[in-house]
């Protein structure tokens, strides 16, 4: 399928301002009549409000290529990419190829859509894309029989020598390995640093991997190597009842190892957009990282052309499932702040904890997981990228991530910085507060994007009007204000105007302090006198603005009376004139 950007746009027939509703949208392409062409048409129904409400025809060169095309029937849902392939010549008596979409009058519907179109010229019998001359006629003449014989003999001798050398090396390694593995465990934990000398377990029954890159993983000191049979046993042969979720890389299952350790097993889908590069990136990144708020990688399996990652099990799953779409009990405001603080700590460690920063590039509520104590941990490092070096301001790279969370500056300029993660985290903050998806196309236009919609309310100082109804009346206004200001700074249009993750973390911790302070004032304990031993307490009379000094001095003047409820312990701090 095409990149996500292709399916996020579309040409439609809706509101065409044309008097006749029975018309087609047609694209005309100049082609060579003597050649055939491969045509791939991309669709994605991003305009319908419900299933089976968009039925139309596709024409190629005035012929019906597909009649009564109902995307929702083919894909069983909306917003799902779909494509169709065709082989076609130029139009009759013409040097053009036409592709059209139009209404299906039998269905009494007048709309149609197309997201993308690919047209490729097919070489002719002469294996040429521009004429009748064979490519073979342009190649140099084959070498003489004498040269051929010399080449064959030389190749055979070289191959025999190489095989002998490999055999000797293999015997040496086997002897050394049997010596090493005769004592201790069969595997050691993941190395804390990338240059660790930790050796990994090698499977003697492992089959060839999909590519040489996968094979090299087994000798890269990247953690425990699981045999595929171990994975099958842990997941009861990938039992669907153990399915935890489905992501861009593949399906995630709950598993139990032989020693009883519960794990999460992520099995790569060969048809997924994410593949070998993301698989290796995830392993390499997590093998270098250890933090309380980052999900730990236990090991991996690349046997039988499989790409499988094994993580610590997170009992409470992704943050999103606790916000909307499930019947789980709602999180309290304090819980939400603590979760956001945990995720911010994890991202702050990525940005500053290594010699060179790491940019996550896919921060979203499904990639923030919660353990049995609701401690937040950042997960899914398949798209992560090493940050810019000291003499650089950004990393130039293709745009990857999830729509709704993408930094607009990164999207426009393809220049990635740590501030791109900050923007995505700002979207997460709004999602946590409002408990709705980052993008929801069924809502009115101004509400589709949560970042834009929430920012309009934040700038009016009315964020409380759109927050989760379960929080109404249960949030300290000062804490909400600080939270909203933090999210607003994260969502600044330009990266230079956004705070660092360290600043975001500090502000969220301050918002939590404000919330806890208000809770303590609202629910005082019976004996909560906050009395420090050795310091006499001076009672404060009702409506008395005076504050007693610790050193026994006279009562303060009006300048001292900023807070009638201030304890005598802090009275010296209240006096703006100091001591």
C-alpha positions as CSV (number, residue, x, y, z in Angstrom):
1,X,0.0,0.0,0.0
2,X,1.0,3.6,-0.3
3,X,2.3,5.9,2.5
4,X,-0.3,7.1,5.0
5,X,0.0,10.6,3.6
6,X,-1.6,9.4,0.3
7,X,-4.7,8.0,2.1
8,X,-5.0,11.2,4.3
9,X,-6.0,13.1,1.1
10,X,-8.6,12.4,-1.6
11,X,-10.4,13.7,-4.6
12,X,-14.2,13.5,-4.2
13,X,-17.3,14.5,-6.2
14,X,-19.1,15.9,-3.3
15,X,-20.3,19.6,-3.6
16,X,-18.9,20.0,-7.2
17,X,-21.1,22.9,-8.1
18,X,-22.0,21.2,-11.3
19,X,-25.6,21.3,-12.5
20,X,-25.6,17.7,-13.8
21,X,-25.0,15.2,-10.9
22,X,-24.2,12.4,-13.4
23,X,-20.6,13.3,-14.2
24,X,-17.2,11.8,-13.8
25,X,-13.9,13.1,-12.5
26,X,-11.3,12.1,-15.2
27,X,-7.5,12.2,-15.2
28,X,-5.7,12.1,-18.6
29,X,-2.1,11.0,-19.0
30,X,0.1,11.1,-22.2
31,X,1.4,7.6,-23.0
32,X,3.1,5.6,-25.8
33,X,0.4,3.7,-27.8
34,X,2.8,0.9,-28.6
35,X,3.3,-0.1,-24.9
36,X,1.2,-1.4,-22.2
37,X,0.9,0.2,-18.7
38,X,0.5,-1.1,-15.2
39,X,-2.1,1.0,-13.3
40,X,-2.6,0.8,-9.5
41,X,-5.5,2.8,-8.0
42,X,-5.5,3.6,-4.3
43,X,-8.6,4.2,-2.3
44,X,-9.4,5.0,1.4
45,X,-12.9,6.0,2.5
46,X,-12.2,9.0,4.7
47,X,-15.4,10.9,3.8
48,X,-18.2,8.6,4.8
49,X,-20.0,8.8,8.1
50,X,-21.2,5.2,8.0
51,X,-20.7,1.9,6.1
52,X,-22.2,1.2,2.7
53,X,-22.9,4.8,1.9
54,X,-20.2,5.3,-0.8
55,X,-20.7,3.2,-4.0
56,X,-19.2,4.3,-7.3
57,X,-17.6,3.1,-10.6
58,X,-14.0,3.2,-11.8
59,X,-13.3,3.6,-15.5
60,X,-10.0,3.1,-17.4
61,X,-10.1,4.3,-21.0
62,X,-13.9,4.6,-21.0
63,X,-14.2,1.0,-19.9
64,X,-15.7,0.1,-16.6
65,X,-12.7,-1.3,-14.6
66,X,-14.7,-1.9,-11.4
67,X,-18.5,-1.4,-11.2
68,X,-20.4,-0.7,-8.0
69,X,-17.2,-0.4,-5.9
70,X,-18.2,-0.3,-2.2
71,X,-15.0,0.2,-0.2
72,X,-16.6,-0.4,3.2
73,X,-17.7,-3.9,2.0
74,X,-14.2,-4.8,0.8
75,X,-12.4,-3.5,3.9
76,X,-15.2,-4.1,6.5
77,X,-14.5,-0.6,7.9
78,X,-13.9,3.0,7.1
79,X,-10.5,4.7,6.9
80,X,-8.8,1.5,5.7
81,X,-6.4,1.6,2.7
82,X,-7.3,-0.5,-0.4
83,X,-5.8,-0.7,-3.9
84,X,-6.6,-2.4,-7.2
85,X,-4.2,-3.3,-10.1
86,X,-4.9,-3.2,-13.8
87,X,-3.0,-3.6,-17.1
88,X,-4.1,-1.3,-19.9
89,X,-3.1,0.1,-23.3
90,X,-3.5,3.7,-24.5
91,X,-7.0,4.9,-25.5
92,X,-8.2,3.7,-28.9
93,X,-6.7,5.9,-31.7
94,X,-5.1,8.1,-29.1
95,X,-1.8,8.6,-27.2
96,X,-3.4,9.1,-23.9
97,X,-4.6,6.9,-21.0
98,X,-7.6,8.1,-18.9
99,X,-8.7,7.1,-15.4
100,X,-12.2,8.2,-14.2
101,X,-14.4,7.8,-11.1
102,X,-18.1,8.4,-11.3
103,X,-21.4,7.7,-9.5
104,X,-23.1,4.4,-9.6
105,X,-26.6,5.4,-10.8
106,X,-28.0,2.0,-9.9
107,X,-27.1,2.7,-6.2
108,X,-28.7,6.1,-6.4
109,X,-25.5,7.7,-4.9
110,X,-23.7,10.6,-6.4
111,X,-20.3,10.6,-4.7
112,X,-17.0,9.0,-5.5
113,X,-13.4,9.2,-4.2
114,X,-9.8,8.3,-5.1
115,X,-6.7,8.8,-3.0
116,X,-3.8,8.0,-5.3
117,X,-2.8,6.6,-8.7
118,X,0.4,4.9,-9.9
119,X,1.1,4.3,-13.6
120,X,4.1,2.3,-14.8
121,X,5.3,1.6,-18.3
122,X,5.8,-2.1,-19.1
123,X,8.8,-3.2,-21.2
124,X,8.1,-4.8,-24.5
125,X,9.2,-8.1,-26.0
126,X,12.6,-6.6,-26.7
127,X,12.9,-5.8,-23.0
128,X,12.9,-2.1,-23.9
129,X,11.0,0.9,-22.6
130,X,11.7,3.0,-25.7
131,X,11.9,1.1,-29.0
132,X,12.3,-2.3,-30.6
133,X,16.1,-2.7,-30.1
134,X,16.9,-5.6,-27.8
135,X,19.0,-4.7,-24.7
136,X,21.1,-7.8,-25.3
137,X,22.5,-6.3,-28.5
138,X,24.1,-3.5,-26.5
139,X,25.9,-5.9,-24.1
140,X,29.6,-6.8,-24.7
141,X,30.4,-10.1,-26.4
142,X,30.8,-13.1,-24.1
143,X,34.4,-14.2,-23.3
144,X,36.1,-17.0,-25.2
145,X,35.8,-20.7,-24.1
146,X,39.4,-20.5,-22.8
147,X,38.6,-17.6,-20.5
148,X,35.4,-19.2,-19.4
149,X,37.3,-22.4,-18.4
150,X,39.8,-20.4,-16.4
151,X,37.1,-18.5,-14.6
152,X,35.3,-21.7,-13.7
153,X,38.4,-23.4,-12.4
154,X,39.4,-20.3,-10.4
155,X,35.9,-20.0,-8.9
156,X,35.9,-23.7,-7.9
157,X,39.3,-23.5,-6.2
158,X,38.3,-20.3,-4.4
159,X,35.0,-21.8,-3.2
160,X,36.7,-24.9,-1.9
161,X,39.2,-22.8,0.0
162,X,36.5,-20.6,1.5
163,X,34.5,-23.7,2.6
164,X,37.5,-25.2,4.3
165,X,38.2,-21.9,6.1
166,X,34.6,-21.6,7.3
167,X,34.7,-25.3,8.5
168,X,37.8,-24.6,10.6
169,X,36.4,-21.4,12.1
170,X,33.1,-23.3,12.9
171,X,34.9,-26.1,14.7
172,X,36.9,-23.6,16.7
173,X,33.8,-21.7,17.7
174,X,31.9,-24.8,18.7
175,X,34.7,-26.0,20.8
176,X,35.0,-22.6,22.5
177,X,31.3,-22.3,23.0
178,X,30.9,-25.8,24.6
179,X,33.6,-24.8,27.0
180,X,31.9,-21.5,27.9
181,X,28.3,-22.9,28.2
182,X,29.3,-25.8,30.4
183,X,28.9,-23.6,33.4
184,X,26.2,-21.1,34.5
185,X,23.0,-20.1,32.9
186,X,22.3,-20.5,29.2
187,X,21.8,-16.8,28.8
188,X,22.6,-13.5,30.5
189,X,20.4,-10.4,30.8
190,X,20.5,-7.6,28.3
191,X,23.6,-5.4,28.4
192,X,23.1,-2.1,30.0
193,X,25.4,-0.4,27.4
194,X,25.8,-1.1,23.7
195,X,29.5,-2.1,24.0
196,X,28.8,-4.7,26.7
197,X,30.7,-8.0,26.3
198,X,27.6,-10.0,27.4
199,X,27.3,-13.1,25.1
200,X,23.9,-14.3,24.0
201,X,22.5,-17.7,23.6
202,X,22.7,-19.2,20.1
203,X,20.2,-21.8,18.9
204,X,21.7,-24.9,17.3
205,X,18.4,-25.6,15.6
206,X,17.7,-22.2,14.3
207,X,16.9,-21.9,10.6
208,X,18.0,-19.3,8.1
209,X,16.6,-15.9,8.8
210,X,14.9,-13.7,6.2
211,X,18.0,-11.7,5.5
212,X,21.6,-11.4,6.5
213,X,20.8,-8.5,8.8
214,X,18.5,-10.7,10.8
215,X,21.2,-13.4,11.0
216,X,23.6,-10.9,12.4
217,X,21.4,-10.1,15.4
218,X,22.2,-13.4,17.0
219,X,25.8,-12.3,17.5
220,X,25.2,-8.6,18.3
221,X,25.1,-9.0,22.1
222,X,21.5,-7.7,22.2
223,X,20.0,-9.9,24.8
224,X,18.4,-13.3,25.2
225,X,17.7,-15.2,22.0
226,X,14.5,-17.2,22.2
227,X,13.9,-20.3,20.1
228,X,10.7,-20.2,18.2
229,X,9.5,-23.3,20.0
230,X,9.9,-21.4,23.3
231,X,7.7,-18.6,22.0
232,X,5.1,-21.1,20.9
233,X,5.1,-22.7,24.3
234,X,4.9,-19.3,26.1
235,X,1.9,-18.1,24.1
236,X,0.1,-21.5,23.7
237,X,0.8,-21.3,20.0
238,X,-0.3,-17.7,19.7
239,X,-3.7,-18.4,21.3
240,X,-6.1,-15.6,20.3
241,X,-7.5,-15.6,23.8
242,X,-4.1,-14.2,24.9
243,X,-4.1,-11.4,22.4
244,X,-3.4,-8.1,24.1
245,X,-3.6,-5.8,21.1
246,X,-2.6,-5.1,17.5
247,X,-0.1,-2.4,16.5
248,X,1.8,-1.2,13.4
249,X,4.4,-3.9,13.8
250,X,2.1,-6.8,14.5
251,X,0.1,-8.5,17.1
252,X,1.0,-8.6,20.8
253,X,0.2,-11.7,23.0
254,X,0.5,-12.4,26.7
255,X,2.9,-15.2,27.4
256,X,4.4,-17.1,30.3
257,X,8.0,-18.4,30.3
258,X,9.1,-21.7,31.7
259,X,10.1,-20.0,35.0
260,X,6.7,-18.4,35.4
261,X,7.7,-14.9,34.2
262,X,4.8,-13.2,32.5
263,X,5.8,-11.4,29.3
264,X,4.4,-9.6,26.3
265,X,5.2,-11.1,23.0
266,X,5.1,-8.9,19.9
267,X,5.0,-10.9,16.7
268,X,5.9,-9.0,13.5
269,X,3.4,-9.1,10.6
270,X,5.3,-9.7,7.3
271,X,2.6,-7.5,5.5
272,X,3.0,-4.6,8.0
273,X,4.5,-1.3,6.9
274,X,7.1,-1.8,9.7
275,X,9.6,-4.5,9.1
276,X,13.2,-5.5,9.5
277,X,14.5,-2.0,10.1
278,X,12.1,-1.3,12.9
279,X,12.7,-4.8,14.4
280,X,16.4,-4.2,14.6
281,X,16.0,-0.5,15.8
282,X,13.8,-1.7,18.6
283,X,16.3,-4.2,19.8
284,X,19.3,-2.0,19.5
285,X,17.7,1.0,21.2
286,X,16.3,-1.0,24.2
287,X,19.5,-2.9,24.7
288,X,21.2,0.4,25.5
289,X,18.5,1.8,27.7
290,X,17.4,1.0,31.3
291,X,14.9,3.3,33.1
292,X,12.0,2.8,35.4
293,X,9.7,4.5,32.9
294,X,10.8,2.7,29.7
295,X,9.4,-0.8,28.9
296,X,12.2,-3.4,29.3
297,X,13.1,-5.7,26.4
298,X,13.8,-9.3,27.6
299,X,14.8,-10.8,24.3
300,X,13.9,-11.6,20.7
301,X,13.5,-14.4,18.2
302,X,14.5,-14.2,14.5
303,X,14.1,-18.0,13.8
304,X,12.1,-19.3,10.8
305,X,11.9,-15.9,9.2
306,X,10.0,-14.7,12.3
307,X,10.5,-11.2,13.9
308,X,9.5,-11.5,17.5
309,X,10.2,-9.2,20.5
310,X,9.7,-10.2,24.1
311,X,9.0,-7.5,26.7
312,X,8.2,-7.3,30.3
313,X,4.4,-7.7,30.8
314,X,2.4,-4.5,31.6
315,X,-0.7,-5.6,33.5
316,X,-2.8,-2.5,32.9
317,X,-2.1,-2.2,29.2
318,X,-2.0,1.0,27.2
319,X,-3.0,4.4,28.6
320,X,-5.6,4.9,25.9
321,X,-7.7,1.9,27.1
322,X,-8.2,3.7,30.4
323,X,-9.3,6.9,28.7
324,X,-12.0,5.9,26.2
325,X,-13.3,3.0,24.2
326,X,-13.5,0.5,27.1
327,X,-15.5,0.0,30.2
328,X,-12.5,0.3,32.5
329,X,-13.1,2.7,35.5
330,X,-12.0,6.3,34.8
331,X,-8.7,7.5,36.2
332,X,-8.6,10.2,38.8
333,X,-6.9,13.5,38.1
334,X,-4.0,12.6,40.4
335,X,-3.5,9.3,38.6
336,X,-3.5,11.0,35.2
337,X,-0.9,13.5,36.4
338,X,1.3,10.8,37.8
339,X,1.0,8.8,34.5
340,X,1.9,11.9,32.4
341,X,4.8,12.6,34.8
342,X,6.1,9.0,34.4
343,X,5.9,9.2,30.6
344,X,7.7,12.6,30.6
345,X,10.5,11.1,32.8
346,X,11.0,8.3,30.3
347,X,11.1,10.7,27.3
348,X,13.4,13.1,29.3
349,X,15.8,10.2,29.8
350,X,15.7,9.4,26.1
351,X,16.6,13.0,25.2
352,X,19.3,13.5,27.8
353,X,20.3,10.2,29.4
354,X,22.7,8.9,26.6
355,X,25.8,10.3,25.0
356,X,23.6,11.2,22.0
357,X,19.9,11.9,22.4
358,X,17.3,9.5,21.2
359,X,14.1,10.8,19.6
360,X,11.1,8.4,20.1
361,X,9.2,9.7,17.0
362,X,5.9,7.9,17.8
363,X,4.7,9.2,21.2
364,X,1.0,8.5,21.7
365,X,-1.3,7.0,24.3
366,X,-1.1,3.5,22.9
367,X,2.7,3.6,23.3
368,X,2.4,4.6,27.0
369,X,1.9,1.4,29.0
370,X,0.8,0.9,32.6
371,X,2.1,-1.8,35.0
372,X,0.1,-3.3,37.9
373,X,0.7,-0.2,40.0
374,X,-0.2,2.2,37.2
375,X,3.4,3.2,36.7
376,X,3.7,4.6,33.2
377,X,6.4,3.3,30.8
378,X,7.1,4.4,27.3
379,X,7.1,1.6,24.7
380,X,7.5,0.9,21.0
381,X,10.9,2.2,19.8
382,X,10.7,0.8,16.2
383,X,10.6,4.3,14.7
384,X,13.2,5.9,17.1
385,X,16.0,7.9,15.7
386,X,19.4,9.0,17.2
387,X,19.2,12.8,17.7
388,X,21.4,15.4,16.1
389,X,25.1,15.7,17.1
390,X,26.5,18.7,18.9
391,X,27.3,20.5,15.7
392,X,23.8,19.9,14.2
393,X,20.3,21.4,15.0
394,X,18.2,18.6,13.5
395,X,18.2,15.2,11.8
396,X,16.9,15.2,8.2
397,X,14.8,12.1,7.7
398,X,11.6,10.9,6.0
399,X,8.4,11.7,8.0
400,X,7.2,8.8,10.2
401,X,4.8,8.6,13.0
402,X,1.1,8.7,13.6
403,X,-1.3,11.2,12.2
404,X,-2.8,13.5,14.9
405,X,0.5,13.4,16.9
406,X,2.9,14.5,14.1
407,X,4.8,17.7,14.7
408,X,3.7,20.0,11.9
409,X,7.1,21.6,11.6
410,X,8.7,18.1,11.2
411,X,6.0,17.2,8.7
412,X,6.6,20.3,6.5
413,X,10.4,20.4,6.6
414,X,11.3,16.7,7.3
415,X,13.7,18.0,10.0
416,X,13.5,15.9,13.2
417,X,14.4,17.3,16.7
418,X,13.6,16.4,20.3
419,X,10.9,19.1,20.1
420,X,9.0,16.8,17.8
421,X,8.5,14.4,20.7
422,X,7.5,17.4,22.8
423,X,4.7,18.3,20.4
424,X,3.4,14.7,20.3
425,X,3.4,14.6,24.1
426,X,1.4,17.8,24.1
427,X,-1.3,16.0,22.1
428,X,-1.1,13.2,24.7
429,X,-1.7,15.7,27.5
430,X,-4.9,17.0,25.7
431,X,-6.0,13.4,25.0
432,X,-5.6,12.6,28.7
433,X,-7.7,15.6,29.8
434,X,-10.5,15.4,27.2
435,X,-10.6,11.5,26.8
436,X,-11.1,11.5,23.0
437,X,-8.9,10.4,20.1
438,X,-6.3,12.7,18.6
439,X,-8.2,12.7,15.3
440,X,-11.9,12.0,15.0
441,X,-13.2,12.6,11.5
442,X,-16.9,12.1,12.4
443,X,-16.9,15.3,14.5
444,X,-17.5,18.8,13.1
445,X,-14.5,20.2,11.2
446,X,-13.2,22.4,13.9
447,X,-13.2,19.5,16.4
448,X,-11.5,16.8,14.3
449,X,-8.0,17.6,15.5
450,X,-7.8,17.6,19.3
451,X,-4.7,19.8,19.3
452,X,-6.3,22.6,17.4
453,X,-9.7,22.3,19.1
454,X,-8.3,22.2,22.7
455,X,-5.9,25.0,22.0
456,X,-8.8,27.3,21.1
457,X,-10.4,26.6,24.5
458,X,-7.1,26.9,26.3
459,X,-6.5,30.4,24.9
460,X,-9.9,31.4,26.1
461,X,-9.0,30.1,29.6
462,X,-12.0,27.6,29.4
463,X,-10.2,24.2,29.2
464,X,-12.6,23.0,32.0
465,X,-15.4,23.2,29.4
466,X,-14.1,20.3,27.3
467,X,-12.4,18.1,29.9
468,X,-13.6,14.6,30.8
469,X,-17.0,14.9,32.5
470,X,-15.7,12.4,35.2
471,X,-13.3,15.2,36.3
472,X,-15.7,18.0,36.6
473,X,-15.6,19.5,40.1
474,X,-12.7,17.2,41.2
475,X,-9.7,19.2,39.8
476,X,-8.0,22.1,41.6
477,X,-8.3,25.0,39.1
478,X,-4.7,26.0,39.8
479,X,-3.5,22.5,38.9
480,X,-5.6,22.5,35.7
481,X,-4.3,25.9,34.7
482,X,-0.7,24.8,35.0
483,X,-1.5,21.6,33.1
484,X,-3.2,23.6,30.3
485,X,-0.3,26.1,30.0
486,X,2.2,23.2,29.8
487,X,0.2,21.5,27.0
488,X,-0.2,24.8,25.2
489,X,3.6,25.4,25.2
490,X,4.2,21.8,23.9
491,X,1.8,22.4,21.0
492,X,3.6,25.6,19.8
493,X,3.7,25.8,16.0
494,X,7.5,26.2,15.9
495,X,9.9,23.8,17.8
496,X,12.0,26.7,19.1
497,X,9.0,27.9,21.1
498,X,8.4,24.6,22.8
499,X,9.9,23.7,26.1
500,X,12.4,20.8,26.7
501,X,11.0,17.5,28.1
502,X,12.8,18.5,31.4
503,X,10.8,21.7,31.6
504,X,7.6,19.8,30.7
505,X,8.4,17.3,33.5
506,X,9.0,20.2,36.0
507,X,5.7,21.9,35.2
508,X,3.7,18.6,35.5
509,X,5.2,17.9,38.8
510,X,4.3,21.4,39.9
511,X,0.7,20.8,38.7
512,X,0.7,17.6,40.8
513,X,1.9,19.5,43.9
514,X,-0.9,22.0,43.4
515,X,-3.4,19.2,43.3
516,X,-2.0,17.4,46.3
517,X,-1.9,20.7,48.3
518,X,-5.5,21.4,47.6
519,X,-6.5,17.9,48.5
520,X,-4.6,18.2,51.8
521,X,-6.4,21.4,52.6
522,X,-9.8,20.0,51.8
523,X,-9.3,16.8,53.8
524,X,-7.2,17.7,56.9
525,X,-6.3,14.9,59.3
526,X,-7.7,15.0,62.9
527,X,-4.2,15.7,64.3
528,X,-2.7,17.5,61.4
529,X,-1.1,20.4,63.3
530,X,2.2,20.2,61.2
531,X,4.0,20.9,64.5
532,X,7.8,20.9,64.3
533,X,9.2,19.8,67.8
534,X,11.0,22.5,69.7
535,X,9.1,25.3,68.1
536,X,6.2,26.7,70.0
537,X,3.0,27.2,68.1
538,X,1.2,30.6,68.4
539,X,-2.5,30.3,67.8
540,X,-4.0,32.7,65.3
541,X,-7.2,34.3,66.2
542,X,-10.0,34.4,63.7
543,X,-9.9,37.4,61.4
544,X,-6.5,38.4,63.0
545,X,-4.1,39.4,60.3
546,X,-1.1,39.5,62.6
547,X,1.6,36.8,62.3
548,X,3.8,36.0,65.3
549,X,7.6,35.9,64.8
550,X,9.5,32.8,65.9
551,X,12.1,34.9,67.8
552,X,9.3,36.3,70.1
553,X,9.3,39.7,68.3
554,X,6.2,41.9,68.0
555,X,3.3,41.0,65.7
556,X,3.9,41.9,62.1
557,X,2.5,44.9,60.5
558,X,0.2,44.9,57.4
559,X,3.2,44.2,55.3
560,X,3.7,40.9,57.1
561,X,0.0,39.9,56.9
562,X,0.0,38.2,53.5
563,X,-1.6,35.0,54.7
564,X,-3.5,34.7,57.9
565,X,-3.2,30.9,57.8
566,X,0.5,30.9,57.6
567,X,2.2,28.8,60.4
568,X,4.6,30.6,62.8
569,X,7.3,28.4,61.4
570,X,7.3,30.3,58.1
571,X,6.5,33.8,59.4
572,X,10.0,35.0,58.7
573,X,9.5,34.2,55.0
574,X,6.3,36.1,54.8
575,X,7.9,39.4,55.7
576,X,8.9,40.9,52.3
577,X,11.5,43.1,54.0
578,X,13.5,40.1,55.1
579,X,15.5,40.0,58.3
